Amino acid sequence: MAKNTRHDGLRSPEMSAGDNPIEDYVLGNSAQEQERLKLQGRFLEKWTEQFFLLAGLEPGMSVLDLGCGAGDVSLLAARLVGPSGHVTGIDRDLVVIKKARERVRDEGRSANVEFIHTDLLTFHADRSFDAVVGRYVLFFQADPVAAIAHAAKQVRPQGIIVFHEMDVANRIRSYPDGTLFERMYALIAETLRRGGVRVDLGLHLTHLFLNAGLPWPTIKAEVPVGGEPVSFIYRLSIAGLRKLFALSCRALSSLVWQAPTNWSSIRLW
């Protein structure tokens, strides 16, 4: 694939604490959310690793992780590229960037993993990366096409762009029909939709890439299947529902006070 890669010698300055626009992230920035993300990271790791390997990540590569959060995906990528490779994670949330930096220091991984506090759409590296990766990052972008197009500027010609995204718009099917889990899943999806999240983004990945001026991507879909009493799916869904319920209660309280009257992988060659 031919891409227009930036070689302008610029490196994005770090955002100041006052320029930390995380308010529009529907799930917020609490300690509870960070714990939920850790749980999610453990659940998703095997799928993300599979997608990255199929996309072509290998030892020695330089990787840019978009929306890195506390570093789960960055550390996974670092393991795949090995000590001869390098991973840069970027996120607009200063709190999680600090946590990610502490994490790599504690794990002795600082030599080949770094984290930068910056916004996805304003970041420009001083070099081209072999691969740009992200997990559940386009899902929360107001303009995913712009995000993909900007990501393509950071990768070398014939480099890799791979996103692990999701689709929660479609009804979960279980047996027997109409389980509590189905109703809980539907509630999560509807709450996200009302929060402005494009819950069917997974279905649109191909045309999002095409609209960003990139070639037709390779798509791979995986569906977790479970149901045993201690299923990880239940734990993760309950954590998500609790988080959304708490946010909804706070939003309603704020509203009354102010006005008493009112998941896919993509490989790009």
Phi and psi restraints in degrees (value plus and minus 20) as a CYANA .aco file:
   2 ALA   PHI    -116.9   -76.9
   2 ALA   PSI     111.8   151.8
   3 LYS   PHI    -151.6  -111.6
   3 LYS   PSI     135.3   175.3
   4 ASN   PHI    -109.0   -69.0
   4 ASN   PSI      79.2   119.2
   5 THR   PHI    -114.8   -74.8
   5 THR   PSI     114.6   154.6
   6 ARG   PHI     -92.1   -52.1
   6 ARG   PSI     114.5   154.5
   7 HIS   PHI    -153.0  -113.0
   7 HIS   PSI      25.9    65.9
   8 ASP   PHI    -111.5   -71.5
   8 ASP   PSI     -18.1    21.9
   9 GLY   PHI      52.5    92.5
   9 GLY   PSI      -8.8    31.2
  10 LEU   PHI    -113.7   -73.7
  10 LEU   PSI     129.9   169.9
  11 ARG   PHI    -149.4  -109.4
  11 ARG   PSI     110.1   150.1
  12 SER   PHI     -82.5   -42.5
  12 SER   PSI     112.2   152.2
  13 PRO   PHI     -88.4   -48.4
  13 PRO   PSI     133.1   173.1
  14 GLU   PHI     -88.9   -48.9
  14 GLU   PSI     123.9   163.9
  15 MET   PHI     -90.1   -50.1
  15 MET   PSI     129.3   169.3
  16 SER   PHI    -101.9   -61.9
  16 SER   PSI     144.8   184.8
  17 ALA   PHI     -81.0   -41.0
  17 ALA   PSI     -48.5    -8.5
  18 GLY   PHI     -98.0   -58.0
  18 GLY   PSI     -31.3     8.7
  19 ASP   PHI    -129.5   -89.5
  19 ASP   PSI      28.6    68.6
  20 ASN   PHI    -131.5   -91.5
  20 ASN   PSI      60.5   100.5
  21 PRO   PHI    -101.6   -61.6
  21 PRO   PSI      45.4    85.4
  22 ILE   PHI    -115.5   -75.5
  22 ILE   PSI     -20.2    19.8
  23 GLU   PHI     -82.3   -42.3
  23 GLU   PSI     -49.1    -9.1
  24 ASP   PHI    -105.9   -65.9
  24 ASP   PSI     -17.9    22.1
  25 TYR   PHI    -101.1   -61.1
  25 TYR   PSI      92.9   132.9
  26 VAL   PHI     -80.0   -40.0
  26 VAL   PSI     -46.2    -6.2
  27 LEU   PHI    -112.4   -72.4
  27 LEU   PSI     -22.9    17.1
  28 GLY   PHI      56.3    96.3
  28 GLY   PSI    -181.7  -141.7
  29 ASN   PHI    -161.5  -121.5
  29 ASN   PSI       9.9    49.9
  30 SER   PHI    -103.5   -63.5
  30 SER   PSI     148.5   188.5
  31 ALA   PHI     -82.0   -42.0
  31 ALA   PSI     -55.4   -15.4
  32 GLN   PHI     -81.3   -41.3
  32 GLN   PSI     -60.3   -20.3
  33 GLU   PHI     -87.4   -47.4
  33 GLU   PSI     -57.6   -17.6
  34 GLN   PHI     -84.0   -44.0
  34 GLN   PSI     -58.2   -18.2
  35 GLU   PHI     -87.0   -47.0
  35 GLU   PSI     -59.3   -19.3
  36 ARG   PHI     -83.0   -43.0
  36 ARG   PSI     -59.7   -19.7
  37 LEU   PHI     -86.2   -46.2
  37 LEU   PSI     -55.1   -15.1
  38 LYS   PHI     -83.1   -43.1
  38 LYS   PSI     -63.9   -23.9
  39 LEU   PHI     -81.7   -41.7
  39 LEU   PSI     -64.6   -24.6
  40 GLN   PHI     -81.1   -41.1
  40 GLN   PSI     -62.2   -22.2
  41 GLY   PHI     -80.2   -40.2
  41 GLY   PSI     -61.8   -21.8
  42 ARG   PHI     -86.0   -46.0
  42 ARG   PSI     -57.6   -17.6
  43 PHE   PHI     -88.4   -48.4
  43 PHE   PSI     -60.0   -20.0
  44 LEU   PHI    -110.3   -70.3
  44 LEU   PSI     -31.7     8.3
  45 GLU   PHI     -74.7   -34.7
  45 GLU   PSI     -64.2   -24.2
  46 LYS   PHI     -85.6   -45.6
  46 LYS   PSI     -54.7   -14.7
  47 TRP   PHI     -92.9   -52.9
  47 TRP   PSI     -63.8   -23.8
  48 THR   PHI     -81.0   -41.0
  48 THR   PSI     -62.9   -22.9
  49 GLU   PHI     -80.9   -40.9
  49 GLU   PSI     -63.8   -23.8
  50 GLN   PHI     -81.1   -41.1
  50 GLN   PSI     -65.0   -25.0
  51 PHE   PHI     -82.2   -42.2
  51 PHE   PSI     -62.6   -22.6
  52 PHE   PHI     -85.7   -45.7
  52 PHE   PSI     -61.0   -21.0
  53 LEU   PHI     -86.6   -46.6
  53 LEU   PSI     -61.7   -21.7
  54 LEU   PHI     -84.1   -44.1
  54 LEU   PSI     -53.3   -13.3
  55 ALA   PHI     -91.9   -51.9
  55 ALA   PSI     -42.4    -2.4
  56 GLY   PHI      95.8   135.8
  56 GLY   PSI      -9.9    30.1
  57 LEU   PHI     -82.5   -42.5
  57 LEU   PSI     115.8   155.8
  58 GLU   PHI    -172.0  -132.0
  58 GLU   PSI     146.4   186.4
  59 PRO   PHI     -74.4   -34.4
  59 PRO   PSI     122.0   162.0
  60 GLY   PHI      72.5   112.5
  60 GLY   PSI     -28.3    11.7
  61 MET   PHI     -98.0   -58.0
  61 MET   PSI     133.1   173.1
  62 SER   PHI    -120.9   -80.9
  62 SER   PSI     112.9   152.9
  63 VAL   PHI    -149.9  -109.9
  63 VAL   PSI     118.6   158.6
  64 LEU   PHI    -129.2   -89.2
  64 LEU   PSI     103.7   143.7
  65 ASP   PHI    -124.7   -84.7
  65 ASP   PSI      94.6   134.6
  66 LEU   PHI    -105.7   -65.7
  66 LEU   PSI     114.5   154.5
  67 GLY   PHI      40.4    80.4
  67 GLY   PSI      33.3    73.3
  68 CYS   PHI     -90.9   -50.9
  68 CYS   PSI     -39.1     0.9
  69 GLY   PHI      37.5    77.5
  69 GLY   PSI    -157.4  -117.4
  70 ALA   PHI    -102.1   -62.1
  70 ALA   PSI     -13.8    26.2
  71 GLY   PHI      83.2   123.2
  71 GLY   PSI      -9.2    30.8
  72 ASP   PHI     -77.9   -37.9
  72 ASP   PSI     -69.7   -29.7
  73 VAL   PHI     -92.0   -52.0
  73 VAL   PSI     -57.8   -17.8
  74 SER   PHI     -80.1   -40.1
  74 SER   PSI     -63.7   -23.7
  75 LEU   PHI     -89.6   -49.6
  75 LEU   PSI     -54.7   -14.7
  76 LEU   PHI     -83.1   -43.1
  76 LEU   PSI     -67.1   -27.1
  77 ALA   PHI     -81.7   -41.7
  77 ALA   PSI     -59.4   -19.4
  78 ALA   PHI     -82.6   -42.6
  78 ALA   PSI     -57.3   -17.3
  79 ARG   PHI     -85.1   -45.1
  79 ARG   PSI     -57.1   -17.1
  80 LEU   PHI     -93.6   -53.6
  80 LEU   PSI     -55.6   -15.6
  81 VAL   PHI    -107.6   -67.6
  81 VAL   PSI     -33.9     6.1
  82 GLY   PHI      53.0    93.0
  82 GLY   PSI    -200.0  -160.0
  83 PRO   PHI     -85.1   -45.1
  83 PRO   PSI     -39.3     0.7
  84 SER   PHI    -105.1   -65.1
  84 SER   PSI     -27.5    12.5
  85 GLY   PHI    -122.3   -82.3
  85 GLY   PSI    -197.8  -157.8
  86 HIS   PHI    -169.5  -129.5
  86 HIS   PSI     123.2   163.2
  87 VAL   PHI    -146.8  -106.8
  87 VAL   PSI     111.8   151.8
  88 THR   PHI    -135.0   -95.0
  88 THR   PSI     101.7   141.7
  89 GLY   PHI    -125.3   -85.3
  89 GLY   PSI     116.9   156.9
  90 ILE   PHI    -144.5  -104.5
  90 ILE   PSI     125.3   165.3
  91 ASP   PHI    -177.1  -137.1
  91 ASP   PSI     129.2   169.2
  92 ARG   PHI    -106.9   -66.9
  92 ARG   PSI     -24.3    15.7
  93 ASP   PHI    -118.0   -78.0
  93 ASP   PSI      89.5   129.5
  94 LEU   PHI     -84.1   -44.1
  94 LEU   PSI     -54.3   -14.3
  95 VAL   PHI     -80.2   -40.2
  95 VAL   PSI     -68.7   -28.7
  96 VAL   PHI     -93.9   -53.9
  96 VAL   PSI     -49.2    -9.2
  97 ILE   PHI     -82.3   -42.3
  97 ILE   PSI     -63.1   -23.1
  98 LYS   PHI     -82.6   -42.6
  98 LYS   PSI     -60.4   -20.4
  99 LYS   PHI     -84.6   -44.6
  99 LYS   PSI     -60.1   -20.1
 100 ALA   PHI     -84.1   -44.1
 100 ALA   PSI     -61.6   -21.6
 101 ARG   PHI     -84.0   -44.0
 101 ARG   PSI     -62.1   -22.1
 102 GLU   PHI     -82.0   -42.0
 102 GLU   PSI     -59.4   -19.4
 103 ARG   PHI     -83.3   -43.3
 103 ARG   PSI     -67.1   -27.1
 104 VAL   PHI     -89.7   -49.7
 104 VAL   PSI     -52.0   -12.0
 105 ARG   PHI     -84.5   -44.5
 105 ARG   PSI     -65.2   -25.2
 106 ASP   PHI     -83.6   -43.6
 106 ASP   PSI     -53.2   -13.2
 107 GLU   PHI    -111.1   -71.1
 107 GLU   PSI     -20.0    20.0
 108 GLY   PHI      47.0    87.0
 108 GLY   PSI      14.7    54.7
 109 ARG   PHI    -130.2   -90.2
 109 ARG   PSI     -10.1    29.9
 110 SER   PHI     -83.3   -43.3
 110 SER   PSI     -40.9    -0.9
 111 ALA   PHI     -85.4   -45.4
 111 ALA   PSI     -53.1   -13.1
 112 ASN   PHI    -149.3  -109.3
 112 ASN   PSI      -3.0    37.0
 113 VAL   PHI    -155.2  -115.2
 113 VAL   PSI     108.5   148.5
 114 GLU   PHI    -152.5  -112.5
 114 GLU   PSI     136.0   176.0
 115 PHE   PHI    -149.2  -109.2
 115 PHE   PSI     114.6   154.6
 116 ILE   PHI    -143.1  -103.1
 116 ILE   PSI     112.7   152.7
 117 HIS   PHI    -106.2   -66.2
 117 HIS   PSI      83.5   123.5
 118 THR   PHI    -182.8  -142.8
 118 THR   PSI     144.4   184.4
 119 ASP   PHI    -108.4   -68.4
 119 ASP   PSI     123.9   163.9
 120 LEU   PHI     -74.4   -34.4
 120 LEU   PSI     -64.5   -24.5
 121 LEU   PHI    -101.2   -61.2
 121 LEU   PSI     -28.7    11.3
 122 THR   PHI    -131.2   -91.2
 122 THR   PSI     -23.6    16.4
 123 PHE   PHI     -96.5   -56.5
 123 PHE   PSI     110.9   150.9
 124 HIS   PHI    -154.6  -114.6
 124 HIS   PSI     100.3   140.3
 125 ALA   PHI    -100.5   -60.5
 125 ALA   PSI     140.3   180.3
 126 ASP   PHI    -109.9   -69.9
 126 ASP   PSI     -10.0    30.0
 127 ARG   PHI    -175.0  -135.0
 127 ARG   PSI     144.1   184.1
 128 SER   PHI    -110.7   -70.7
 128 SER   PSI     123.9   163.9
 129 PHE   PHI    -115.9   -75.9
 129 PHE   PSI     134.8   174.8
 130 ASP   PHI     -94.4   -54.4
 130 ASP   PSI     -49.1    -9.1
 131 ALA   PHI    -170.1  -130.1
 131 ALA   PSI     124.4   164.4
 132 VAL   PHI    -137.8   -97.8
 132 VAL   PSI     109.6   149.6
 133 VAL   PHI    -148.8  -108.8
 133 VAL   PSI     143.0   183.0
 134 GLY   PHI    -188.6  -148.6
 134 GLY   PSI     128.5   168.5
 135 ARG   PHI    -149.1  -109.1
 135 ARG   PSI     104.5   144.5
 136 TYR   PHI      32.6    72.6
 136 TYR   PSI      23.4    63.4
 137 VAL   PHI    -128.2   -88.2
 137 VAL   PSI     -62.1   -22.1
 138 LEU   PHI     -83.8   -43.8
 138 LEU   PSI     -51.2   -11.2
 139 PHE   PHI     -73.8   -33.8
 139 PHE   PSI     -52.2   -12.2
 140 PHE   PHI    -128.6   -88.6
 140 PHE   PSI      -8.7    31.3
 141 GLN   PHI    -108.1   -68.1
 141 GLN   PSI     114.3   154.3
 142 ALA   PHI     -84.2   -44.2
 142 ALA   PSI     -53.4   -13.4
 143 ASP   PHI    -152.2  -112.2
 143 ASP   PSI      62.9   102.9
 144 PRO   PHI     -82.7   -42.7
 144 PRO   PSI     -49.3    -9.3
 145 VAL   PHI     -82.8   -42.8
 145 VAL   PSI     -66.0   -26.0
 146 ALA   PHI     -81.9   -41.9
 146 ALA   PSI     -57.6   -17.6
 147 ALA   PHI     -85.4   -45.4
 147 ALA   PSI     -62.9   -22.9
 148 ILE   PHI     -86.2   -46.2
 148 ILE   PSI     -63.9   -23.9
 149 ALA   PHI     -81.1   -41.1
 149 ALA   PSI     -61.6   -21.6
 150 HIS   PHI     -88.4   -48.4
 150 HIS   PSI     -57.9   -17.9
 151 ALA   PHI     -80.2   -40.2
 151 ALA   PSI     -59.2   -19.2
 152 ALA   PHI     -83.4   -43.4
 152 ALA   PSI     -46.7    -6.7
 153 LYS   PHI     -92.9   -52.9
 153 LYS   PSI     -36.4     3.6
 154 GLN   PHI    -114.1   -74.1
 154 GLN   PSI     -27.0    13.0
 155 VAL   PHI    -128.0   -88.0
 155 VAL   PSI     128.7   168.7
 156 ARG   PHI     -90.6   -50.6
 156 ARG   PSI     141.0   181.0
 157 PRO   PHI     -75.8   -35.8
 157 PRO   PSI     117.6   157.6
 158 GLN   PHI      47.1    87.1
 158 GLN   PSI      -5.4    34.6
 159 GLY   PHI     -98.6   -58.6
 159 GLY   PSI    -196.9  -156.9
 160 ILE   PHI    -132.9   -92.9
 160 ILE   PSI     115.7   155.7
 161 ILE   PHI    -142.1  -102.1
 161 ILE   PSI     101.3   141.3
 162 VAL   PHI    -157.2  -117.2
 162 VAL   PSI     106.2   146.2
 163 PHE   PHI    -139.5   -99.5
 163 PHE   PSI     114.4   154.4
 164 HIS   PHI    -121.5   -81.5
 164 HIS   PSI      85.6   125.6
 165 GLU   PHI    -140.9  -100.9
 165 GLU   PSI    -198.7  -158.7
 166 MET   PHI    -160.3  -120.3
 166 MET   PSI     146.1   186.1
 167 ASP   PHI    -154.3  -114.3
 167 ASP   PSI      93.2   133.2
 168 VAL   PHI    -132.9   -92.9
 168 VAL   PSI      -4.7    35.3
 169 ALA   PHI     -99.0   -59.0
 169 ALA   PSI     -48.3    -8.3
 170 ASN   PHI    -106.3   -66.3
 170 ASN   PSI     122.7   162.7
 171 ARG   PHI     -85.1   -45.1
 171 ARG   PSI     114.6   154.6
 172 ILE   PHI     -95.4   -55.4
 172 ILE   PSI     114.1   154.1
 173 ARG   PHI    -123.5   -83.5
 173 ARG   PSI     111.3   151.3
 174 SER   PHI    -158.3  -118.3
 174 SER   PSI     147.5   187.5
 175 TYR   PHI    -146.8  -106.8
 175 TYR   PSI     106.1   146.1
 176 PRO   PHI     -91.8   -51.8
 176 PRO   PSI     145.2   185.2
 177 ASP   PHI     -90.9   -50.9
 177 ASP   PSI     130.5   170.5
 178 GLY   PHI      55.1    95.1
 178 GLY   PSI      14.5    54.5
 179 THR   PHI     -93.0   -53.0
 179 THR   PSI     144.3   184.3
 180 LEU   PHI     -79.5   -39.5
 180 LEU   PSI     -57.7   -17.7
 181 PHE   PHI     -81.7   -41.7
 181 PHE   PSI     -62.1   -22.1
 182 GLU   PHI     -78.5   -38.5
 182 GLU   PSI     -64.8   -24.8
 183 ARG   PHI     -86.5   -46.5
 183 ARG   PSI     -58.4   -18.4
 184 MET   PHI     -84.8   -44.8
 184 MET   PSI     -63.7   -23.7
 185 TYR   PHI     -81.0   -41.0
 185 TYR   PSI     -63.7   -23.7
 186 ALA   PHI     -82.9   -42.9
 186 ALA   PSI     -58.1   -18.1
 187 LEU   PHI     -85.7   -45.7
 187 LEU   PSI     -62.6   -22.6
 188 ILE   PHI     -79.8   -39.8
 188 ILE   PSI     -67.9   -27.9
 189 ALA   PHI     -80.8   -40.8
 189 ALA   PSI     -63.5   -23.5
 190 GLU   PHI     -88.3   -48.3
 190 GLU   PSI     -57.6   -17.6
 191 THR   PHI     -84.2   -44.2
 191 THR   PSI     -63.2   -23.2
 192 LEU   PHI     -82.4   -42.4
 192 LEU   PSI     -63.2   -23.2
 193 ARG   PHI     -79.6   -39.6
 193 ARG   PSI     -65.0   -25.0
 194 ARG   PHI     -89.4   -49.4
 194 ARG   PSI     -40.1    -0.1
 195 GLY   PHI    -103.4   -63.4
 195 GLY   PSI     -17.8    22.2
 196 GLY   PHI      76.3   116.3
 196 GLY   PSI     -14.7    25.3
 197 VAL   PHI    -101.7   -61.7
 197 VAL   PSI     118.4   158.4
 198 ARG   PHI    -102.8   -62.8
 198 ARG   PSI      69.5   109.5
 199 VAL   PHI     -89.9   -49.9
 199 VAL   PSI     -36.2     3.8
 200 ASP   PHI    -122.4   -82.4
 200 ASP   PSI       3.0    43.0
 201 LEU   PHI     -76.8   -36.8
 201 LEU   PSI     -56.2   -16.2
 202 GLY   PHI     -76.1   -36.1
 202 GLY   PSI     -52.5   -12.5
 203 LEU   PHI     -93.6   -53.6
 203 LEU   PSI     -35.7     4.3
 204 HIS   PHI    -128.4   -88.4
 204 HIS   PSI     -11.0    29.0
 205 LEU   PHI     -79.7   -39.7
 205 LEU   PSI     -60.3   -20.3
 206 THR   PHI     -82.0   -42.0
 206 THR   PSI     -71.1   -31.1
 207 HIS   PHI     -92.7   -52.7
 207 HIS   PSI     -43.9    -3.9
 208 LEU   PHI     -84.4   -44.4
 208 LEU   PSI     -62.7   -22.7
 209 PHE   PHI     -85.0   -45.0
 209 PHE   PSI     -63.7   -23.7
 210 LEU   PHI     -83.4   -43.4
 210 LEU   PSI     -61.8   -21.8
 211 ASN   PHI     -87.0   -47.0
 211 ASN   PSI     -42.3    -2.3
 212 ALA   PHI    -103.1   -63.1
 212 ALA   PSI     -17.8    22.2
 213 GLY   PHI      65.8   105.8
 213 GLY   PSI      -1.6    38.4
 214 LEU   PHI    -126.8   -86.8
 214 LEU   PSI     140.6   180.6
 215 PRO   PHI     -87.2   -47.2
 215 PRO   PSI     149.7   189.7
 216 TRP   PHI     -80.1   -40.1
 216 TRP   PSI     104.7   144.7
 217 PRO   PHI    -105.8   -65.8
 217 PRO   PSI     144.3   184.3
 218 THR   PHI    -110.1   -70.1
 218 THR   PSI     110.8   150.8
 219 ILE   PHI    -133.4   -93.4
 219 ILE   PSI     117.7   157.7
 220 LYS   PHI    -154.4  -114.4
 220 LYS   PSI     112.9   152.9
 221 ALA   PHI    -138.8   -98.8
 221 ALA   PSI     120.6   160.6
 222 GLU   PHI    -150.4  -110.4
 222 GLU   PSI     122.0   162.0
 223 VAL   PHI    -143.4  -103.4
 223 VAL   PSI      95.8   135.8
 224 PRO   PHI     -83.6   -43.6
 224 PRO   PSI     119.4   159.4
 225 VAL   PHI    -146.6  -106.6
 225 VAL   PSI     111.7   151.7
 226 GLY   PHI    -178.2  -138.2
 226 GLY   PSI    -187.7  -147.7
 227 GLY   PHI     132.8   172.8
 227 GLY   PSI     -29.1    10.9
 228 GLU   PHI     -84.7   -44.7
 228 GLU   PSI     135.3   175.3
 229 PRO   PHI     -74.3   -34.3
 229 PRO   PSI     -51.8   -11.8
 230 VAL   PHI    -126.3   -86.3
 230 VAL   PSI       6.2    46.2
 231 SER   PHI     -76.7   -36.7
 231 SER   PSI     115.2   155.2
 232 PHE   PHI     -80.9   -40.9
 232 PHE   PSI     -49.4    -9.4
 233 ILE   PHI     -79.8   -39.8
 233 ILE   PSI     -60.9   -20.9
 234 TYR   PHI     -84.2   -44.2
 234 TYR   PSI     -66.8   -26.8
 235 ARG   PHI     -79.5   -39.5
 235 ARG   PSI     -65.6   -25.6
 236 LEU   PHI     -86.6   -46.6
 236 LEU   PSI     -60.8   -20.8
 237 SER   PHI     -87.0   -47.0
 237 SER   PSI     -60.8   -20.8
 238 ILE   PHI     -83.3   -43.3
 238 ILE   PSI     -62.1   -22.1
 239 ALA   PHI     -81.2   -41.2
 239 ALA   PSI     -60.9   -20.9
 240 GLY   PHI     -86.6   -46.6
 240 GLY   PSI     -61.7   -21.7
 241 LEU   PHI     -86.0   -46.0
 241 LEU   PSI     -62.4   -22.4
 242 ARG   PHI     -80.0   -40.0
 242 ARG   PSI     -62.8   -22.8
 243 LYS   PHI     -83.3   -43.3
 243 LYS   PSI     -67.5   -27.5
 244 LEU   PHI     -85.8   -45.8
 244 LEU   PSI     -56.1   -16.1
 245 PHE   PHI     -84.3   -44.3
 245 PHE   PSI     -64.0   -24.0
 246 ALA   PHI     -82.4   -42.4
 246 ALA   PSI     -62.7   -22.7
 247 LEU   PHI     -84.0   -44.0
 247 LEU   PSI     -60.2   -20.2
 248 SER   PHI     -84.0   -44.0
 248 SER   PSI     -60.6   -20.6
 249 CYS   PHI     -84.0   -44.0
 249 CYS   PSI     -62.1   -22.1
 250 ARG   PHI     -86.1   -46.1
 250 ARG   PSI     -60.3   -20.3
 251 ALA   PHI     -83.8   -43.8
 251 ALA   PSI     -61.4   -21.4
 252 LEU   PHI     -85.7   -45.7
 252 LEU   PSI     -62.1   -22.1
 253 SER   PHI     -81.4   -41.4
 253 SER   PSI     -64.1   -24.1
 254 SER   PHI     -83.2   -43.2
 254 SER   PSI     -60.7   -20.7
 255 LEU   PHI     -84.3   -44.3
 255 LEU   PSI     -64.1   -24.1
 256 VAL   PHI     -84.7   -44.7
 256 VAL   PSI     -59.3   -19.3
 257 TRP   PHI     -85.2   -45.2
 257 TRP   PSI     -61.9   -21.9
 258 GLN   PHI     -99.7   -59.7
 258 GLN   PSI     -56.2   -16.2
 259 ALA   PHI    -169.3  -129.3
 259 ALA   PSI      67.5   107.5
 260 PRO   PHI     -76.5   -36.5
 260 PRO   PSI     -37.1     2.9
 261 THR   PHI    -104.0   -64.0
 261 THR   PSI     -29.0    11.0
 265 SER   PHI    -148.9  -108.9
 265 SER   PSI     128.7   168.7
 266 ILE   PHI    -148.4  -108.4
 266 ILE   PSI     115.3   155.3
 267 ARG   PHI    -141.4  -101.4
 267 ARG   PSI     111.4   151.4
 268 LEU   PHI    -144.5  -104.5
 268 LEU   PSI     101.2   141.2
